[in-house]
Amino acid sequence: MPNGELPTASWTVTQPWRGVFGMLVCLGIAFAISFVWFHNIMDYTGLMANWAMCMVPIEVVIGVAWMGRYPAERLEQPWRGIALTLFMFVIGTIAFMFLFYVIGGGHSAAPMLGAFIIMAVIVTMFWVIAFGCWPFHKMSLPAKGLLTLMSSYLLLMAGFRLFNFDTVGIGAPPPPFVPGRVPLAVEGGLHPELAGINPGGPVTWDYGLVFFFIMIVFMFAFLTLGFWPFSKFKSLMVQPVMGLAIFLSCFVLALICYGIMIWGMDLAPMRVMIYFVCFAFGMLGIIFMWQMWPGRSWPQPRGGFINLLLAVVLAIIAFYGMRAFVAMLFGWDWFVLDSASGYLTAGPFGWFALATACLGLTFPAWAIYSPAWDFWPLPPTPGPPAH
């Protein structure tokens, strides 16, 4: 690229090649970070995953509420991308440090910390995407985003008291001993040093976490469908009616799915969750990297269903591909299933590591590269055709 010019080949502004380029860039960054800095599976599933996922709530605000521009709308690329990425790192790191001590009690592998951070992502996404930042949607751009973000954390602080982590470690052997590190669990339950930060509510942590994660995956499906069938009714497309309709629909669909897979098929919650993690990987790749290609060429809901079928294919590729990547880093022993418990022979860390590779690292990269960097150094995303 002489004289700093952007590439001009036709593939740089057309899908799916633009999205393939973005996927390769983000996966390359995620893989490089994994190879260079993390060779211990407990750090990878604890410190790494938790810190990276703390970036996602502010990324949702930047990408959706602020449309990938504020607070750097006057800058051109790559300076806008650099500024928004630094802003994301600052806010995400502040959130991580606060939650590390307040929720995790200073333990990077505390299950409460990881569950809270995942729930924070779920709550923020529902509030920003389904509810459109209501009731702050008519405020100024910075107020709308920041108040939604802070309200999401405050709401979760209250709701997280319903979770209970007494069952951590039951049905699976304890993780390997690491000197100077409080283990996740001991045989028979949660480690005593973590008992003091257990909310102690009525909802068993893994069952509750999986249920809410299934809900957010259905929300992604509705987004892929252009919020069909709600979009057919004008009375539903106003807030907070739209948000409530989407939330309740996701709740019912998650309950049905939950009942079939966990109550009916007796699958372990973490195993169910990883299937939905891979499906979310596929849908989010289509939403962020491929910008709704190829379904955007068809009217809804046909185009959305085409994308959902493609997401299933990407989910299968992600499951086997990312599993091989994690096994290359930490060994295949993490993926030998115990037929009695449904967990891995060394505990659920293999699933956690797979989830970290799929969404803990890759999704934050997608969520900032597409809206904030606009696929730089490729040309800007073309606008919609004139009519």
Buried (B, 14 or more C-beta within 10 A) or exposed (E): EEEEEEEEEEEBBEBBBBBEBBBEBBBEBBBEBBEEEBEBBBBBBBBBBBBBBBBBBBBBBBBBBBEBBBBBEEBEBEEBBBBBBEBBBEBBEEBBEEBBEEBBBEBBBBBBBBBBBBBBBBBBBBBBBBBBBBBBBEBEBEEBBBBBBEBBBEBBBEBBEEBBBEBBBEEBBBBEEEEEBBBBBBEEBBBEEBEEBBBEBEBBBBBBBBBBBBBBBBBBBBBBBBBBBBBEEEEBEEBBBBBBBBBEBBBEBBEEBBEEBBEEEEBBBBBBBBBBBBBBBBBBBBBBBBBBBBBBEEEBBEBBBBBBEBBEEBBEBBBEBBBEBBBEBBEEEBBEBBEEBBBBBBBBBBBBBBBBBBBBBBBBBBBBBBBBBBBBBBBEBEEEEEE
